[in-house]
Amino acid sequence: MNAIRATRWMSLGWVIAAFVFLYAPILSLIVYSFNESRLVTVWSGFSVKWYFELFQDQQLMSAAWISLQIAFFSATAAVVLGTMAAMVLTRFRRFPGKTLFGGMMTAPLVMPEVITGLSLLLLFVAIGDLLSLFDLQFRRGMLTIWIAHVTFCVAFVTVVISSRLTELDRSLEEAAMDLGANRLKVFFVITLPIIAPALVAGWLLAFTLSLDDLVIASFVSGPASTTLPMKVFSSVRLGVSPKINALATLLILVVSIAALIGWWLLAREERRRQRDIQMALQEDAKAS
């Protein structure tokens, strides 16, 4: 018994140490965002002045607004394209090039971001040279960043939605088609509500990846499309400002709220699914 108890305490200690290692720097950052001193490592008193100065910094606010717009539209497009790709991979059993298609969809998961950013930059340069032959201008900016972010976010969304579609009970879709529903109606009435939690999870994941990206955006951005990670990185190289701590604290708050909302939606959907299963079992028991 003593050995078992010692093992449990040791396991608990390792878990606590891991959480401290992961979250102590984040907690330190949040605490020092309320530091009155300009030196981020010297505590001189509680103050929220850096939050007010943050909102008065037009460059940071502009970069944050650009990043939020790109992240929102990138996540939305990635969910649409990822859902289509997941349906192809899970619903079509065999077709020429399926293995190649699946490999290309998951390639961005293991591809170094430097390679992805450089290849996209070369692509946009080639497009610009081609359009210049027709006296058309193609400049790198928010559009090119959006295309690049959709390119690598689709892979993550496809994996999330494919796993949910694989677990889906196909008999529900087959029963709906036996009752006269076409495939489009079955998708919107049966399939889409069931995989909705996976769609939310995929959207949140793509939103976070797009908002956090620095390497790829650095390759494909233009002079007037500086994203928030690029601005923060350039600011940190000259010295950490307390405004960066305040900005990071707000981002942590936003991401935490989004994660809680996603968790609540997933939990509610799971409770509803379990309730429907129990009701169906009760009805089958009464019928028998």
SERO-4910 file (N, C-alpha, C, O; in steps of 0.05 Angstrom, whole numbers):
BEGIN
 pado doro    nc1    nc2    nc3   cac1   cac2   cac3    cc1    cc2    cc3    oc1    oc2    oc3
  Met    A     16    -24      0      0      0      0     17     25      0     11     44    -14
  Asn    A     39     25     16     56     48     17     69     53    -10     73     76    -18
  Ala    A     77     31    -24     89     35    -50     69     46    -70     76     63    -86
  Ile    A     44     37    -69     24     47    -87     19     76    -82     16     93   -100
  Arg    A     17     83    -55     12    111    -48     35    129    -57     31    151    -66
  Ala    A     60    119    -54     83    134    -62     83    139    -92     90    160   -102
  Thr    A     75    118   -107     73    121   -136     53    141   -145     57    157   -163
  Arg    A     30    141   -131      9    161   -137     18    189   -132     14    207   -148
  Trp    A     32    193   -108     42    220   -102     63    228   -122     65    252   -128
  Met    A     80    209   -130    100    216   -150     88    224   -177     97    243   -190
  Ser    A     67    209   -185     54    216   -210     41    244   -208     42    260   -227
  Leu    A     28    249   -185     15    275   -181     36    297   -181     31    319   -192
  Gly    A     59    292   -170     80    312   -170     90    318   -198     96    341   -204
  Trp    A     93    297   -214    102    302   -242     81    318   -257     88    335   -273
  Val    A     56    312   -253     34    327   -267     35    356   -259     33    374   -275
  Ile    A     38    361   -232     39    389   -223     63    403   -234     61    427   -242
  Ala    A     86    389   -235    110    402   -246    107    408   -275    116    429   -285
  Ala    A     93    391   -290     89    396   -318     71    420   -323     77    437   -340
  Phe    A     50    422   -307     32    445   -309     46    471   -301     42    492   -314
  Val    A     62    470   -281     77    494   -273     97    502   -295     99    526   -301
  Phe    A    110    482   -306    129    488   -328    115    501   -352    126    519   -365
  Leu    A     90    493   -358     76    503   -381     63    530   -376     63    547   -393
  Tyr    A     51    533   -352     34    556   -348     46    578   -330     35    600   -328
  Ala    A     68    572   -316     81    592   -300     90    616   -316     85    639   -308
  Pro    A    102    613   -340    109    636   -356     85    653   -364     87    677   -365
  Ile    A     63    639   -371     39    654   -379     28    670   -356     20    693   -359
  Leu    A     27    658   -332     17    672   -308     36    696   -302     26    717   -295
  Ser    A     62    692   -305     80    714   -301     76    737   -320     76    760   -313
  Leu    A     70    730   -345     65    750   -365     39    766   -358     39    790   -361
  Ile    A     19    752   -349     -6    765   -342     -2    784   -318    -12    806   -317
  Val    A     13    774   -298     18    791   -274     33    816   -282     26    838   -273
  Tyr    A     54    814   -298     71    837   -305     57    855   -325     67    877   -330
  Ser    A     35    847   -336     20    866   -353      6    888   -337     -1    908   -347
  Phe    A      4    883   -310     -7    903   -292     15    917   -276     10    930   -256
  Asn    A     40    915   -286     62    928   -272     64    957   -280     61    964   -303
  Glu    A     68    974   -261     70   1003   -266     96   1010   -279     97   1030   -294
  Ser    A    117    995   -274    144   1002   -284    145    996   -314    132    977   -324
  Arg    A    162   1011   -328    167   1005   -356    185    981   -360    184    968   -381
  Leu    A    200    974   -339    217    950   -340    199    926   -333    186    925   -312
  Val    A    198    907   -351    179    885   -349    187    865   -327    171    849   -319
  Thr    A    212    866   -318    221    847   -298    223    859   -270    232    846   -251
  Val    A    216    884   -267    218    898   -241    190    907   -233    178    924   -246
  Trp    A    180    896   -211    153    903   -202    154    928   -185    169    930   -166
  Ser    A    138    948   -193    138    973   -178    110    982   -169    107   1003   -157
  Gly    A     90    965   -174     63    972   -165     43    964   -186     49    960   -209
  Phe    A     18    963   -177     -5    955   -194    -14    979   -211    -17   1001   -201
  Ser    A    -18    974   -237    -28    995   -255    -39    982   -280    -31    961   -288
  Val    A    -59    996   -292    -70    987   -317    -64   1007   -339    -78   1007   -360
  Lys    A    -44   1024   -335    -39   1045   -355    -29   1033   -381    -33   1045   -402
  Trp    A    -16   1010   -380     -6    998   -405    -29    988   -423    -25    987   -447
  Tyr    A    -52    982   -412    -75    974   -428    -86    999   -443    -93    997   -466
  Phe    A    -86   1022   -429    -95   1046   -442    -75   1055   -464    -84   1063   -486
  Glu    A    -49   1052   -459    -30   1059   -479    -31   1039   -503    -26   1046   -525
  Leu    A    -38   1014   -497    -41    994   -518    -63   1003   -538    -58   1002   -562
  Phe    A    -86   1011   -528   -108   1019   -545   -102   1045   -559   -116   1051   -579
  Gln    A    -83   1060   -550    -76   1085   -563    -54   1081   -584    -48   1099   -600
  Asp    A    -42   1057   -585    -22   1051   -605    -36   1042   -631    -45   1020   -633
  Gln    A    -36   1060   -650    -51   1055   -675    -38   1033   -691    -53   1018   -705
  Gln    A    -12   1030   -690      1   1009   -706     -6    981   -695    -12    963   -711
  Leu    A     -5    978   -669    -12    952   -657    -41    946   -662    -48    923   -668
  Met    A    -59    966   -658    -87    961   -662    -94    955   -691   -111    938   -697
  Ser    A    -80    968   -710    -84    962   -738    -75    934   -745    -88    919   -760
  Ala    A    -52    926   -734    -41    899   -739    -60    878   -727    -65    857   -739
  Ala    A    -71    884   -703    -90    865   -690   -115    862   -707   -126    840   -709
  Trp    A   -125    884   -717   -150    883   -733   -145    868   -759   -163    852   -768
  Ile    A   -122    871   -772   -116    856   -796   -114    827   -790   -124    810   -805
  Ser    A   -101    819   -768    -98    791   -761   -125    779   -755   -130    756   -763
  Leu    A   -143    793   -741   -169    782   -734   -186    778   -759   -200    758   -762
  Gln    A   -185    797   -778   -200    793   -803   -189    769   -819   -205    752   -828
  Ile    A   -163    768   -822   -152    745   -837   -158    719   -823   -165    699   -837
  Ala    A   -156    718   -796   -161    693   -782   -190    684   -785   -196    661   -788
  Phe    A   -209    703   -784   -237    697   -786   -244    685   -813   -256    664   -815
  Phe    A   -235    699   -834   -242    690   -861   -226    665   -869   -235    648   -884
  Ser    A   -201    662   -859   -186    638   -864   -199    614   -851   -201    593   -863
  Ala    A   -207    617   -826   -220    594   -812   -246    586   -825   -252    563   -828
  Thr    A   -262    606   -834   -287    600   -847   -283    585   -874   -296    566   -879
  Ala    A   -264    595   -890   -258    582   -915   -246    554   -911   -252    536   -926
  Ala    A   -229    552   -891   -217    526   -885   -238    505   -876   -236    482   -884
  Val    A   -258    514   -861   -279    495   -853   -295    486   -877   -302    462   -879
  Val    A   -302    504   -895   -317    497   -919   -301    477   -936   -311    456   -944
  Leu    A   -276    484   -942   -260    467   -959   -253    441   -945   -252    419   -957
  Gly    A   -247    443   -919   -240    419   -904   -264    399   -902   -259    375   -902
  Thr    A   -288    410   -900   -311    392   -899   -315    378   -926   -321    354   -926
  Met    A   -311    392   -947   -313    379   -974   -292    358   -977   -297    336   -987
  Ala    A   -267    364   -969   -246    344   -971   -251    320   -954   -246    297   -962
  Ala    A   -261    325   -929   -266    303   -911   -289    285   -922   -287    260   -919
  Met    A   -309    297   -934   -330    281   -946   -320    264   -969   -328    241   -972
  Val    A   -301    275   -985   -290    259  -1007   -274    236   -996   -276    213  -1006
  Leu    A   -258    240   -975   -240    220   -965   -255    198   -950   -246    175   -949
  Thr    A   -278    204   -938   -292    185   -921   -317    173   -935   -325    150   -929
  Arg    A   -328    187   -955   -352    177   -967   -347    162   -994   -362    144  -1001
  Phe    A   -326    171  -1008   -319    157  -1033   -298    136  -1027   -275    143  -1020
  Arg    A   -305    111  -1030   -288     90  -1023   -263     88  -1040   -241     88  -1031
  Arg    A   -267     87  -1066   -245     85  -1085   -249    103  -1109   -271    104  -1120
  Phe    A   -229    118  -1116   -229    133  -1140   -200    138  -1148   -182    138  -1131
  Pro    A   -194    141  -1173   -166    145  -1182   -153    169  -1168   -164    191  -1169
  Gly    A   -130    165  -1156   -116    186  -1144   -125    193  -1115   -118    214  -1105
  Lys    A   -140    175  -1102   -149    180  -1075   -126    181  -1056   -125    199  -1038
  Thr    A   -107    163  -1059    -83    163  -1041    -67    188  -1044    -58    200  -1025
  Leu    A    -64    197  -1069    -49    221  -1075    -64    246  -1063    -51    264  -1052
  Phe    A    -90    245  -1067   -106    268  -1056   -104    269  -1026   -101    291  -1014
  Gly    A   -106    246  -1013   -104    246   -983    -76    255   -974    -74    269   -954
  Gly    A    -56    246   -988    -29    255   -981    -24    284   -985    -11    297   -968
  Met    A    -35    296  -1006    -32    324  -1011    -48    341   -991    -40    363   -984
  Met    A    -71    330   -981    -86    345   -962    -73    346   -935    -75    365   -920
  Thr    A    -58    325   -928    -45    324   -902    -15    333   -903     -2    334   -882
  Ala    A     -5    339   -927     23    347   -929     29    372   -913     51    373   -901
  Pro    A     12    393   -912     19    416   -896     23    410   -866     34    427   -852
  Leu    A     13    388   -857     16    381   -828     45    376   -821     54    382   -799
  Val    A     61    365   -840     89    358   -835    108    376   -851    132    373   -847
  Met    A     97    393   -868    115    410   -884    125    433   -867    110    446   -854
  Pro    A    152    438   -868    162    461   -853    150    487   -863    145    491   -887
  Glu    A    144    505   -845    131    530   -852    148    547   -871    137    562   -887
  Val    A    174    545   -868    192    560   -885    188    551   -914    188    567   -933
  Ile    A    186    525   -919    183    514   -946    156    523   -956    153    531   -980
  Thr    A    135    521   -940    108    529   -949    108    559   -956     97    566   -977
  Gly    A    119    576   -939    119    604   -944    135    611   -969    127    628   -985
  Leu    A    158    599   -973    175    604   -996    161    596  -1022    161    610  -1042
  Ser    A    148    572  -1021    134    562  -1045    111    580  -1053    106    586  -1076
  Leu    A     96    590  -1032     74    608  -1038     84    635  -1048     71    647  -1065
  Leu    A    106    644  -1037    118    669  -1047    125    667  -1077    119    685  -1093
  Leu    A    138    645  -1084    145    641  -1112    120    639  -1130    120    649  -1152
  Leu    A     99    627  -1119     73    625  -1134     62    653  -1139     54    659  -1161
  Phe    A     61    669  -1118     50    696  -1121     67    714  -1139     56    730  -1154
  Val    A     93    710  -1138    111    725  -1156    105    717  -1185    104    734  -1203
  Ala    A    102    691  -1190     96    682  -1217     69    692  -1227     66    700  -1250
  Ile    A     49    693  -1209     23    704  -1216     25    733  -1223     13    743  -1242
  Gly    A     41    748  -1207     44    776  -1212     58    781  -1239     50    799  -1254
  Asp    A     78    765  -1246     92    768  -1272     73    761  -1295     74    774  -1315
  Leu    A     56    741  -1291     37    734  -1312     16    756  -1316     10    762  -1339
  Leu    A      6    767  -1295    -14    788  -1297     -3    814  -1308    -17    830  -1321
  Ser    A     23    818  -1303     36    842  -1314     37    842  -1344     38    864  -1357
  Leu    A     35    819  -1357     35    818  -1386      9    829  -1397      8    838  -1420
  Phe    A    -12    829  -1380    -38    841  -1388    -43    868  -1375    -66    877  -1373
  Asp    A    -21    881  -1366    -23    907  -1353    -41    906  -1328    -54    926  -1322
  Leu    A    -40    884  -1314    -54    881  -1289    -34    879  -1266    -13    867  -1268
  Gln    A    -41    891  -1243    -24    891  -1220    -33    871  -1199    -57    869  -1194
  Phe    A    -14    857  -1188    -20    838  -1167     -1    843  -1144     23    836  -1147
  Arg    A    -11    854  -1123      6    861  -1100      1    843  -1077    -22    835  -1072
  Arg    A     22    837  -1063     18    820  -1039      6    837  -1016     14    860  -1012
  Gly    A    -13    825  -1002    -27    839   -981    -44    820   -965    -37    796   -961
  Met    A    -67    829   -956    -85    813   -940    -96    789   -956   -100    767   -945
  Leu    A   -100    793   -982   -110    771   -999    -90    748  -1000    -98    725   -997
  Thr    A    -65    754  -1005    -45    733  -1006    -41    719   -979    -36    695   -978
  Ile    A    -42    734   -958    -40    722   -931    -64    703   -926    -61    681   -916
  Trp    A    -87    712   -935   -112    695   -931   -109    670   -947   -115    648   -937
  Ile    A   -100    671   -972    -96    647   -988    -76    628   -975    -80    604   -975
  Ala    A    -54    639   -965    -34    623   -953    -44    609   -928    -38    586   -923
  His    A    -59    624   -911    -69    613   -886    -90    591   -892    -91    571   -878
  Val    A   -107    596   -911   -127    575   -919   -112    550   -928   -121    528   -922
  Thr    A    -90    553   -942    -76    531   -953    -66    511   -931    -70    487   -934
  Phe    A    -55    522   -910    -45    503   -889    -66    498   -867    -63    478   -853
  Cys    A    -86    514   -864   -107    509   -844   -126    487   -853   -137    472   -837
  Val    A   -130    484   -880   -148    463   -890   -139    436   -881   -156    419   -875
  Ala    A   -113    431   -880   -103    404   -872   -112    397   -844   -121    375   -839
  Phe    A   -110    416   -825   -117    411   -798   -148    407   -795   -157    389   -781
  Val    A   -163    423   -809   -192    420   -808   -201    394   -820   -219    381   -810
  Thr    A   -188    386   -842   -196    361   -855   -192    337   -836   -208    319   -835
  Val    A   -170    337   -822   -164    315   -803   -186    314   -781   -195    292   -774
  Val    A   -193    337   -770   -213    338   -748   -240    328   -758   -253    312   -745
  Ile    A   -249    338   -781   -275    331   -791   -276    302   -801   -296    288   -798
  Ser    A   -254    293   -813   -253    265   -823   -256    245   -800   -269    225   -803
  Ser    A   -243    251   -777   -246    233   -754   -275    232   -744   -284    210   -736
  Arg    A   -289    254   -746   -317    253   -737   -335    239   -757   -353    225   -750
  Leu    A   -329    243   -783   -345    230   -803   -341    200   -803   -359    184   -809
  Thr    A   -316    191   -796   -311    163   -795   -327    149   -773   -335    126   -776
  Glu    A   -332    163   -751   -347    152   -728   -377    154   -732   -393    143   -717
  Leu    A   -386    169   -753   -414    174   -757   -428    148   -765   -418    133   -782
  Asp    A   -452    143   -754   -468    120   -761   -481    124   -788   -499    140   -791
  Arg    A   -471    110   -808   -482    113   -835   -511    104   -838   -524    112   -857
  Ser    A   -520     88   -819   -548     79   -821   -568    102   -819   -590    100   -830
  Leu    A   -561    123   -805   -578    146   -803   -582    159   -831   -604    167   -838
  Glu    A   -560    162   -845   -562    174   -872   -577    155   -891   -593    164   -908
  Glu    A   -571    129   -889   -585    110   -906   -615    109   -901   -631    107   -919
  Ala    A   -623    111   -875   -651    112   -869   -665    137   -880   -687    135   -891
  Ala    A   -651    160   -879   -663    184   -890   -666    182   -921   -686    191   -932
  Met    A   -647    170   -934   -649    166   -963   -670    146   -970   -683    148   -991
  Asp    A   -674    125   -953   -695    106   -958   -723    119   -956   -742    110   -969
  Leu    A   -725    140   -940   -750    155   -937   -754    176   -958   -775    190   -958
  Gly    A   -736    178   -977   -740    196  -1000   -723    221  -1001   -725    236  -1020
  Ala    A   -706    225   -981   -689    249   -981   -665    245  -1000   -653    223  -1001
  Asn    A   -658    267  -1014   -635    265  -1032   -610    269  -1015   -611    276   -992
  Arg    A   -586    266  -1029   -561    268  -1014   -556    296  -1003   -545    299   -981
  Leu    A   -564    317  -1017   -560    344  -1008   -576    349   -982   -566    361   -963
  Lys    A   -601    340   -982   -618    344   -959   -608    327   -935   -609    336   -912
  Val    A   -599    303   -941   -588    286   -920   -564    300   -907   -560    299   -882
  Phe    A   -547    312   -923   -523    326   -912   -531    348   -894   -520    351   -872
  Phe    A   -550    365   -902   -557    389   -886   -575    382   -863   -574    396   -842
  Val    A   -591    361   -865   -610    355   -843   -599    334   -824   -604    336   -800
  Ile    A   -583    315   -834   -573    293   -817   -544    297   -810   -536    298   -787
  Thr    A   -527    298   -831   -498    297   -827   -488    322   -814   -473    321   -795
  Leu    A   -496    346   -824   -485    371   -815   -490    376   -785   -472    384   -771
  Pro    A   -515    371   -775   -519    375   -746   -502    356   -729   -493    363   -707
  Ile    A   -497    332   -739   -482    312   -723   -452    320   -721   -440    318   -700
  Ile    A   -441    330   -744   -413    337   -744   -408    366   -736   -386    376   -739
  Ala    A   -430    380   -727   -427    409   -720   -405    413   -699   -390    432   -701
  Pro    A   -403    396   -678   -381    401   -658   -354    399   -671   -336    414   -664
  Ala    A   -350    381   -691   -324    379   -704   -319    404   -721   -296    413   -724
  Leu    A   -340    415   -733   -337    440   -748   -329    463   -730   -312    479   -738
  Val    A   -341    465   -707   -333    486   -688   -305    482   -679   -289    501   -678
  Ala    A   -297    457   -673   -270    452   -664   -250    458   -686   -229    470   -681
  Gly    A   -256    451   -711   -239    457   -733   -236    487   -738   -215    496   -745
  Trp    A   -259    501   -735   -258    530   -740   -241    543   -718   -225    561   -725
  Leu    A   -244    536   -693   -228    547   -672   -198    541   -676   -181    558   -671
  Leu    A   -192    516   -684   -164    509   -689   -152    525   -712   -130    536   -710
  Ala    A   -167    528   -734   -157    544   -757   -155    573   -749   -136    586   -758
  Phe    A   -173    584   -734   -172    612   -726   -147    617   -709   -133    637   -713
  Thr    A   -141    599   -691   -117    602   -674    -92    599   -690    -73    615   -686
  Leu    A    -91    580   -708    -67    576   -725    -62    601   -742    -39    610   -745
  Ser    A    -83    612   -754    -80    636   -771    -72    660   -754    -55    675   -763
  Leu    A    -84    663   -731    -77    686   -714    -49    685   -704    -36    705   -699
  Asp    A    -38    660   -701    -12    656   -689     11    655   -710     34    656   -702
  Asp    A      4    654   -735     24    649   -756     43    673   -759     33    696   -760
  Leu    A     68    668   -761     88    689   -765    105    683   -790    110    701   -806
  Val    A    114    658   -793    133    651   -814    121    655   -842    132    669   -859
  Ile    A     98    642   -846     86    642   -873     77    671   -880     80    680   -903
  Ala    A     65    685   -860     56    712   -865     79    730   -872     76    749   -888
  Ser    A    102    725   -861    126    742   -867    134    739   -896    145    758   -908
  Phe    A    129    716   -908    137    712   -936    117    725   -955    125    737   -975
  Val    A     91    723   -949     70    731   -969     57    757   -963     39    765   -978
  Ser    A     65    771   -942     52    797   -936     65    819   -952     86    817   -964
  Gly    A     50    842   -952     60    866   -966     65    888   -946     62    884   -922
  Pro    A     74    911   -956     81    933   -937     58    943   -920     62    952   -898
  Ala    A     33    941   -931     10    952   -916     -6    930   -903    -29    935   -896
  Ser    A      5    907   -900    -10    884   -888      6    870   -866      9    846   -867
  Thr    A     16    886   -848     32    874   -826     13    862   -805     -5    875   -795
  Thr    A     16    836   -800     -1    822   -781      9    827   -752     31    837   -748
  Leu    A     -7    819   -733      0    823   -705     25    807   -697     42    819   -684
  Pro    A     28    782   -704     53    768   -696     78    781   -708     98    782   -695
  Met    A     76    791   -733     98    805   -745    105    830   -730    128    836   -725
  Lys    A     84    845   -722     89    870   -707    101    864   -680    119    878   -671
  Val    A     90    844   -666    100    837   -640    129    827   -641    146    834   -625
  Phe    A    135    811   -662    162    801   -665    182    823   -669    204    824   -658
  Ser    A    175    842   -686    193    865   -691    196    882   -667    217    894   -663
  Ser    A    175    885   -650    176    901   -626    194    887   -605    209    900   -591
  Val    A    191    861   -602    206    846   -582    236    847   -588    252    847   -570
  Arg    A    243    847   -613    271    848   -620    285    873   -610    309    873   -606
  Leu    A    270    895   -607    281    920   -597    278    922   -567    287    942   -555
  Gly    A    266    902   -554    262    903   -525    233    899   -519    215    909   -532
  Val    A    228    883   -498    200    877   -490    187    901   -477    197    912   -458
  Ser    A    164    909   -488    149    931   -477    126    920   -460    115    900   -467
  Pro    A    119    934   -438     96    925   -423     70    924   -439     52    909   -432
  Lys    A     69    940   -460     45    938   -477     42    911   -491     20    902   -495
  Ile    A     64    898   -496     63    871   -508     52    852   -488     37    834   -495
  Asn    A     59    855   -462     47    838   -441     17    842   -439      2    823   -437
  Ala    A      9    867   -441    -20    873   -440    -34    861   -465    -56    850   -462
  Leu    A    -22    863   -488    -33    852   -512    -35    822   -510    -56    810   -517
  Ala    A    -14    809   -500    -14    780   -497    -36    771   -478    -49    750   -482
  Thr    A    -40    786   -456    -60    780   -437    -88    781   -449   -105    763   -444
  Leu    A    -93    801   -466   -119    803   -479   -123    780   -499   -145    770   -501
  Leu    A   -102    772   -513   -104    750   -531   -110    724   -517   -126    707   -526
  Ile    A    -97    720   -494   -102    696   -478   -131    696   -469   -143    675   -468
  Leu    A   -141    719   -461   -169    721   -452   -188    714   -475   -207    699   -471
  Val    A   -183    724   -499   -200    719   -522   -199    689   -529   -220    677   -534
  Val    A   -175    678   -530   -173    650   -538   -186    632   -516   -198    612   -523
  Ser    A   -183    639   -491   -195    623   -470   -225    624   -471   -239    603   -468
  Ile    A   -237    647   -477   -266    649   -480   -275    633   -504   -296    619   -502
  Ala    A   -261    635   -526   -268    619   -550   -267    589   -544   -284    573   -553
  Ala    A   -246    580   -529   -243    552   -522   -266    543   -504   -276    521   -507
  Leu    A   -273    560   -485   -296    553   -467   -322    551   -482   -338    533   -477
  Ile    A   -326    569   -501   -350    567   -517   -351    541   -533   -371    528   -535
  Gly    A   -328    535   -546   -326    510   -561   -331    486   -543   -345    467   -551
  Trp    A   -319    486   -519   -323    463   -501   -352    461   -493   -363    439   -491
  Trp    A   -365    484   -488   -393    483   -480   -411    472   -502   -429    457   -498
  Leu    A   -405    481   -527   -421    471   -550   -417    441   -554   -436    426   -559
  Leu    A   -392    432   -551   -386    403   -554   -400    387   -532   -412    366   -537
  Ala    A   -399    397   -507   -411    383   -485   -441    382   -488   -454    362   -483
  Arg    A   -453    404   -497   -482    405   -501   -491    386   -523   -511    372   -520
  Glu    A   -475    385   -544   -482    366   -566   -479    337   -557   -495    320   -565
  Glu    A   -459    331   -541   -455    304   -531   -478    296   -513   -488    273   -514
  Arg    A   -487    314   -495   -509    308   -478   -535    304   -494   -550    286   -487
  Arg    A   -539    320   -514   -562    316   -531   -562    289   -546   -582    276   -549
  Arg    A   -538    282   -555   -535    257   -569   -541    233   -551   -554    214   -558
  Gln    A   -530    234   -526   -535    213   -507   -564    211   -500   -575    189   -496
  Arg    A   -577    234   -497   -606    234   -491   -622    222   -513   -641    207   -508
  Asp    A   -615    229   -539   -630    217   -561   -625    187   -563   -644    172   -569
  Ile    A   -601    178   -557   -596    149   -557   -612    135   -536   -624    113   -541
  Gln    A   -614    146   -512   -630    134   -490   -659    133   -497   -673    113   -492
  Met    A   -669    155   -509   -698    155   -517   -703    135   -538   -724    121   -538
  Ala    A   -684    131   -557   -688    111   -578   -688     83   -567   -703     66   -575
  Leu    A   -670     78   -547   -669     52   -535   -695     46   -519   -705     24   -519
  Gln    A   -705     67   -505   -730     63   -491   -753     57   -509   -770     41   -503
  Glu    A   -754     71   -532   -776     67   -551   -774     38   -563   -794     25   -568
  Asp    A   -749     29   -568   -746      2   -578   -754    -18   -557   -766    -39   -564
  Ala    A   -748    -13   -532   -756    -31   -511   -787    -32   -508   -798    -54   -504
  Lys    A   -800    -10   -511   -829    -10   -509   -842    -24   -533   -862    -38   -530
  Ala    A   -829    -20   -557   -840    -33   -580   -837    -63   -579   -854    -78   -590
  Ser    A   -816    -73   -567   -812   -101   -565   -828   -114   -543   -827   -138   -538
***
